[in-house]
Amino acid sequence: MGFRVISTDLEARPNLQPDLQFFRADLNQDLALPGMTVDYVVSLETIEHLENPWHFTRELARILKPGGRLVLSTPNIDYLSCKIFFLREGSFYPFFNQWQYKVIGHITPLSRYYLTRILEKAGFQIEKYSYNRYRIPFFKIPSPLRWPIFGESLIIQAVKK
């Protein structure tokens, strides 16, 4: 479609498309890309694995051209089961329990409110919030209501000012 796509992660995965450019990076550190050279960034289910989401979003703003677009997703800790478990147990189950921490590496839960603050401080303007996999907690059946408390992942679309 005319895009030059670059992928990054801690390690290359075996299912990586052979014609896709890849560079290894620790996203807790500075990105090895020049400033204002990228049109779009898609960060899916990444920010919750990072020690410093503030630094990460500043780096995204640095590499994006003015008017560049960001699509970012993270587990939705405003999901109803997360709220209930937080009140009962103090953890954002099912996304940030001990197993998710030790095995999956979920270390930084971010609500819509705090993620908005982080992105706006980094120089982004939020264009749209959405959610995926609308389900009724505990039953895991599709929810007829498209409310944030039933969305399992928060998806934010933003533009660099």
N, C-alpha and C positions, 0 to 999 in steps of 0.2 A: 504493500500500500504506500510505498515511498518513505517509510520511517526507517531510521537507523536505530535499532534497539540495542541497548546495553543492559546486561543483567549483572547483578552483584549479590554476593552472599559470602558467608565465612568460608565455605567450600563449594566447589562445583559439584552439582548433582549428576548422577549417571543418566538421568532422563533429559538433560539439557539439550535443546535443539542444536545440532552440529554447526549450523550457520549463524548462531547467535553469539555476539561478542560478550565475553564474560570477564570480569575482573574480581579478584578476591578482595574483600574489604571487611573490616570490623566497623560496623556502623556506629559504634560508640566513639570512633575517632573521626578526624577530618577526612572528607572524601577526596580521592586523588583525581578530581576533575576540575578543570578551570572554571572560574566564576562566569555566570550568565551565558552558559553554552547549551542549556537543555531547555526544550520546549515543554515536555511533559514528564512527570514523575508518577509512577504507580507503585505504591507501597502497601502491599496486602499482608495483613496479619504479621507485621514486623515490629512496630513501635513498642509493643508490650514485652518484647524480648530484650529491650535496650535499657541500660543503666541510666542514660541521660536523654530523655526525649526532647528536652529543651535544646541541647546541642544538635541533635539529629535534625530537628525542624529548622534550626538556623542554617545548617549545611544545605538542606534542601532549598531554602530561600536563596542561599548564595549561588548555587549552581543553576537555578532556574533563571531564564530571561525574564525581564519585566513583562507581565501579562502571561507568564508561563502557568501551566495548570498542574494541580496536584490532586490525585485520588488516593485516599488513605483509608485503610480499614483496620479495625481492632475489635477484640471481643467487647461486647456491650455490657458493661458492669451495671447499667441501669435496667438490665433484663430482670424480670420479676423474681426468678429464682435466686439471682445474685443478691438482690435486696433482702429477701427473706433470710437467706443463709448468713448475710452480713449481720443482720440483727440478732440471729440466734448464735452464730459461731464466730463472727468476726472475720470471716474470709468470704471472698467473692466466688464461691462455688457456683457453677462447675468450672469456671475458667481459670481461677487462681488458687486452687487447692494445693495440697502438698505434692500430689502426683504431677500436676501441671507445672509446678515450680521445679521439681527435681528432674522430670523426664522431658517435658516439652520446653521448659525454660521461660515460662511466663513469669516475669518478675516485676512488671510495672503496670498495674491496673490504672486505666485512664477513663474517667467519665467524659461525657460529651462536654460538660461545663469546663473541666480542666484542659481537655484537648483543644477546645476553642480558644481558651486563654493562651495556651502555648503557641498555637498557630498564628493568632493575631499578633502576639508579641514579636514573632519572627518575621512579620511583614506580609501575612496572608489575609485575604478577605474570604470568608466562608461564603460559598454560593449555594450549597445544598447539603442537607443531612438526609441520609436514608439508612435503611436497615435491611438485612436479608434473613432468610429462614425464619419467618414469623411463626413461632410455635408457642403452644400453651405449655408452660414449664411443668416438669415432672411427668406429664403425659406424653410429651414430644409429638403432639398431634398438631397439624396446621391450625393457626389461629385465623378466624375470620376477621379479626380486628387488626389493623395495621398500625398499632400503637408501639412507641419505642420500648415499652416494657415487655413486648413479645418478640422483638427483633434480637437475634443472637449476635449479629455483628453490626457495629456502627460503621457507616461509610460516610466519609466527608469529602466533598468536592470543594476545592479552594483555588483561588488565583493569587499569584504574587502581585502585590501592589507595585 
